[in-house]
Amino acid sequence: MAIRPNVFDKRVFQDALRQQGCPENFIEPATSDYRLFVPMVFAELGEEGVLRIVQKQSSALGLGDATSAWQTVLKYLIS
């Protein structure tokens, strides 16, 4: 599984992308547009799609069983 970088620290996020082999010329645009990209993906997947991903990856991401919490908050994240 890929490194899960701290996406809230732009430098750390960029360094993680470099470590994974991301071409240098894509790093700045990717990290600058990231805040736009995530809501677009969430909207496209919809609540059920995002919930399926969370349930599938919850153990690997250390989320525990957070299904009910995600079900509650997704309607606010996806609009």
C-alpha positions as CSV (number, residue, x, y, z in Angstrom):
1,M,0.0,0.0,0.0
2,A,1.2,3.5,-0.8
3,I,2.4,5.9,1.9
4,R,-0.4,7.8,3.5
5,P,1.0,11.3,3.7
6,N,-0.1,14.2,5.8
7,V,-2.0,16.1,3.2
8,F,-2.4,19.1,5.5
9,D,1.3,19.8,5.4
10,K,2.1,20.7,1.8
11,R,5.9,20.0,2.1
12,V,5.3,16.6,3.7
13,F,2.7,15.8,1.1
14,Q,5.1,16.8,-1.7
15,D,7.9,14.8,-0.2
16,A,5.7,11.7,0.0
17,L,4.8,12.1,-3.7
18,R,8.5,12.3,-4.6
19,Q,9.3,9.2,-2.6
20,Q,6.7,7.3,-4.5
21,G,8.2,8.4,-7.8
22,C,5.8,11.1,-8.8
23,P,7.3,13.2,-11.6
24,E,8.5,16.6,-10.3
25,N,6.5,18.6,-12.7
26,F,3.2,17.1,-11.4
27,I,3.9,17.6,-7.7
28,E,3.0,21.3,-7.4
29,P,-0.2,21.2,-9.5
30,A,-1.3,18.0,-7.7
31,T,-0.8,19.4,-4.2
32,S,-2.2,22.8,-5.1
33,D,-5.4,21.4,-6.6
34,Y,-5.8,18.6,-4.0
35,R,-8.4,20.5,-2.0
36,L,-10.5,20.7,-5.2
37,F,-9.9,17.1,-6.2
38,V,-11.1,15.4,-3.1
39,P,-14.6,16.9,-3.1
40,M,-15.0,16.2,-6.8
41,V,-14.2,12.5,-6.2
42,F,-16.5,12.3,-3.2
43,A,-19.3,13.8,-5.2
44,E,-18.8,11.4,-8.1
45,L,-18.6,8.4,-5.8
46,G,-21.6,9.4,-3.8
47,E,-22.3,8.5,-0.2
48,E,-22.5,4.8,-0.8
49,G,-19.3,4.7,-2.9
50,V,-17.3,6.5,-0.3
51,L,-18.7,4.4,2.5
52,R,-17.8,1.2,0.6
53,I,-14.2,2.5,0.3
54,V,-14.1,3.5,4.0
55,Q,-15.4,0.1,5.1
56,K,-12.9,-1.8,2.8
57,Q,-9.9,0.3,3.9
58,S,-10.8,1.0,7.5
59,S,-8.5,-1.6,9.0
60,A,-5.5,-0.6,6.8
61,L,-6.0,3.1,7.6
62,G,-6.4,2.5,11.4
63,L,-10.0,3.8,11.4
64,G,-11.6,0.9,13.3
65,D,-15.3,0.3,12.9
66,A,-16.5,3.9,12.1
67,T,-19.3,2.9,9.7
68,S,-22.0,4.7,11.7
69,A,-19.9,7.9,12.1
70,W,-19.1,7.9,8.4
71,Q,-22.8,7.4,7.5
72,T,-23.7,10.4,9.6
73,V,-21.0,12.7,8.2
74,L,-21.0,11.8,4.5
75,K,-24.2,13.7,3.8
76,Y,-22.4,16.8,4.9
77,L,-19.2,16.1,3.0
78,I,-21.0,15.2,-0.3
79,S,-23.2,17.9,-1.7
